[in-house]
Structures are given as structure tokens and as C-alpha cells.
Amino acid sequence: MPALLAMPLHGDGALAYAFVIDGQPGEAALDFHIGNGRYDITLERRAGDRELPVWHSEGRVGPQGLQPERHRVWRQGRERELQVFDRDAARPVLLVGARAFPLSAGTQDRLSWWLQLAAMMAAEPAPHLGQRLRIPVAGPSGVDDWDFEVVARDGDRWLLRRDLARGAGRPALQWSVWLDGQRGFLAVDLRFSLDDDEQWALRLLE
């Protein structure tokens, strides 16, 4: 990993996204507070009368980018999920309820990886098609390595994709992310599909 990672967002602010889930249009907002060695980001999504879980990530910012400390998921105003990143233990662990999982260096949560991926791409001296970037991402059942490949370029925008082949009882999964080089490689379009069927999409509103 590069020695220094710079975040694409700074200070306090919010980004508005067009949001589509299961073909239903909606809206989303990413609120962020990044500065003085700390960060705090929250994603809220809505489509019609359908209110989606609120994701929240908070932690430290250092030379290696984001270091999540807590990831929370709220539904209907109540906390439904909490992940704690205990990096100061003799052996760093991810705590999910009563369970503990080994914590890899650079591990992100399901929200912070957006910004971490941008910072990693921005730190690359010569981004190119076929390049791969790996991010450990924490989930309810532990930490998995997420491998993204640069598969296309359109001017200053780069398409990175993560594919998981169909498994036993599991469909094929795909994450597609367009990063804008003019904005510090900020994610401007994110899509998630199952068996090539788009489940949800977020597109940054200009």
C-alpha cells in the first residue's frame, strides 16, 4: 500500500445521489465530517415510501487513509448492527456482537471502503486498465478481501469492478464503481448486481 493516502473529501459537507433500488427511483445523501485526524460519514437512502437502513462509519484518518472504529446500521431509528474495530488490542480484532474475528491491516467497513478505494486509486502513480486494488472489508461474518479491477476508462473517469462467481446456493455478485479523477477519484456511480440483474445504483448529482 502507498505510504500516504489522501481522502477525496475534506471538512464538513454532504453529497446528493440519485438512487434506484429494484427499479424504483429514489434519493440518497452522504453526510461527511473529515478533519483533525477523525472522520464521520453517514449514508441515508430512500425510495418512495421505502426507507432503507442508515449506514454510519466513524474512526481515525491517518497516512494509510481511513481507520474505522465503529460501523453502525440503523433501521427505523433503532441500532440493528454494530461492528467495533479494536485495533489497540495485542491482536487487533473485529467485534460483532459476542463474536471476534481477526482484523487485517487497512480493513474498512461497508461504507468507508468508498473513500478508501478513491484514496488508493489517487495514490497510484500510473493507473491503468487491468490494474487490481485490494481492500479488506468487514462484514457480519468477519473480514474478506475485496479485489477490484480497473476494467474501463472514459476520459478522467475509471471503472473498477469486483466480481464474485456464483457459488453453492449463491448468485454471482458484482460491484461496479466509476471513480472521477477530477475529484480525487471520488466514487460518482456505484452499482450492485446479482446474476447481472442490477439490485441498486447510486449516481452523484452534479
C-alpha positions in Angstrom: 0.0 0.0 0.0 1.3 3.5 -0.8 2.9 5.4 2.2 0.4 8.3 2.1 -3.3 8.3 1.2 -5.3 11.5 0.7 -9.1 11.5 1.1 -11.2 12.9 -1.8 -13.4 14.7 0.7 -12.4 17.2 3.5 -14.2 19.3 6.1 -18.0 19.1 6.6 -20.5 18.6 3.8 -23.0 16.4 2.1 -23.3 14.7 -1.3 -26.6 14.1 -3.0 -27.1 10.9 -5.1 -29.8 9.7 -7.4 -30.8 6.3 -6.0 -32.5 3.3 -7.6 -33.4 0.0 -5.9 -35.2 -2.8 -7.6 -36.0 -0.4 -10.4 -37.7 2.1 -8.1 -36.2 5.6 -8.2 -35.3 7.4 -5.0 -32.6 9.6 -3.5 -29.6 9.3 -1.2 -27.3 11.5 0.8 -23.8 11.0 2.1 -23.0 13.3 5.0 -19.4 13.7 6.0 -17.1 15.3 8.6 -13.4 14.7 7.9 -10.7 16.6 9.6 -8.3 16.8 12.6 -7.4 13.2 12.3 -11.1 12.0 12.5 -13.9 11.1 10.2 -17.6 10.5 10.4 -19.8 9.5 7.4 -23.5 8.6 7.2 -25.4 7.3 4.2 -29.2 7.7 4.1 -31.3 6.2 1.3 -35.0 6.4 0.4 -37.2 5.2 -2.5 -40.9 6.1 -2.4 -42.2 5.0 1.0 -39.4 2.6 1.3 -36.8 3.7 3.9 -33.6 1.8 3.7 -31.2 1.1 6.6 -28.9 4.1 7.6 -25.2 3.3 7.5 -22.7 5.1 9.7 -19.0 4.8 9.9 -16.6 6.7 12.2 -12.9 6.5 13.1 -9.5 7.9 12.5 -7.8 9.3 9.4 -4.0 8.7 9.1 -1.3 8.3 6.5 -2.9 4.9 5.4 -6.3 6.5 5.0 -9.4 5.7 6.9 -9.2 3.5 10.1 -12.8 2.7 11.0 -13.5 2.3 14.7 -17.3 1.7 14.6 -19.8 0.8 11.8 -23.5 1.1 12.7 -26.7 0.2 10.9 -30.0 1.7 11.9 -33.5 0.7 10.9 -36.5 2.8 11.9 -34.4 4.8 14.3 -33.0 1.7 16.2 -29.5 0.4 16.0 -29.7 -3.1 14.4 -26.0 -3.8 13.8 -22.7 -2.7 15.4 -19.2 -3.6 14.4 -16.3 -2.4 16.6 -12.7 -2.3 15.2 -10.4 -2.9 18.2 -7.0 -2.0 16.7 -5.3 -1.4 20.0 -5.6 -5.0 21.2 -2.5 -7.2 21.3 -4.1 -8.9 18.3 -6.4 -6.5 16.5 -9.9 -7.9 16.2 -13.3 -7.1 14.7 -16.1 -7.4 17.3 -19.6 -8.2 16.0 -21.8 -8.9 19.0 -20.3 -11.6 21.1 -18.1 -12.8 18.2 -14.5 -11.7 17.5 -12.7 -12.0 14.1 -9.0 -11.3 13.2 -8.6 -7.7 11.9 -6.3 -7.2 8.9 -4.3 -4.0 8.4 -6.3 -1.5 6.4 -9.7 -3.1 7.0 -12.6 -1.0 6.0 -16.4 -1.3 6.7 -19.2 -1.4 4.1 -19.3 2.3 3.8 -15.8 3.6 4.4 -14.4 1.5 1.5 -15.9 4.0 -1.0 -13.5 6.7 0.2 -10.6 4.3 0.8 -10.8 3.0 -2.7 -10.7 6.6 -4.0 -7.6 7.4 -2.0 -5.8 4.2 -3.1 -6.5 4.9 -6.7 -5.4 8.6 -6.3 -2.1 7.3 -4.8 -1.3 5.2 -7.9 1.4 6.9 -10.0 0.2 5.4 -13.2 -3.4 3.9 -13.1 -4.0 1.6 -16.0 -6.5 -1.0 -17.3 -6.1 -4.4 -15.7 -4.7 -2.9 -12.5 -6.0 -4.5 -9.3 -6.6 -2.9 -5.9 -7.4 -5.0 -2.8 -9.3 -3.7 0.3 -10.1 -5.9 3.3 -13.8 -5.2 4.2 -15.5 -6.1 7.4 -19.0 -7.7 7.4 -21.2 -9.5 9.9 -19.2 -12.7 9.5 -15.7 -11.4 9.5 -13.2 -9.8 7.1 -12.9 -10.6 3.4 -10.5 -9.2 0.8 -12.4 -7.2 -1.9 -10.4 -7.2 -5.1 -11.3 -4.5 -7.7 -10.0 -4.5 -11.2 -9.8 -1.4 -13.5 -11.8 -2.5 -16.5 -12.6 0.7 -18.4 -11.7 4.4 -18.7 -13.7 7.3 -20.1 -11.6 10.4 -20.0 -10.9 11.2 -16.4 -13.4 8.5 -15.1 -12.3 5.0 -14.4 -14.5 1.9 -13.9 -13.5 -0.6 -11.2 -15.3 -3.8 -10.8 -15.4 -6.6 -8.2 -16.8 -9.9 -9.3 -17.7 -12.9 -7.2 -18.5 -16.0 -9.3 -21.7 -18.0 -8.5 -21.2 -20.3 -5.5 -23.1 -23.0 -3.8 -26.6 -21.6 -3.2 -25.3 -18.1 -4.0 -25.8 -16.0 -7.2 -22.9 -14.2 -8.9 -22.2 -10.8 -7.3 -20.8 -7.7 -8.9 -19.9 -4.3 -7.7 -19.2 -1.6 -10.3 -17.7 1.8 -9.3 -16.9 4.8 -11.5 -14.2 7.0 -9.9 -13.7 10.6 -11.1 -10.0 11.6 -11.4 -11.0 15.2 -11.4 -12.4 14.8 -7.9 -9.7 12.9 -6.3 -11.2 9.7 -7.7 -14.4 10.2 -5.7 -17.0 7.5 -6.4 -19.6 9.1 -8.7 -21.5 6.0 -9.7 -21.9 2.7 -7.8 -23.9 -0.3 -8.8 -24.5 -3.7 -7.3 -25.9 -6.7 -9.3 -26.8 -10.3 -8.7 -26.5 -12.6 -11.7 -26.2 -9.5 -13.9 -29.5 -8.1 -12.6 -29.0 -4.6 -11.1 -30.2 -4.5 -7.5 -29.4 -0.9 -6.6 -27.4 2.0 -8.1 -26.2 5.4 -6.8 -25.2 8.3 -9.1 -23.7 11.5 -7.8 -25.9 14.5 -8.7 -23.8 17.3 -10.2 
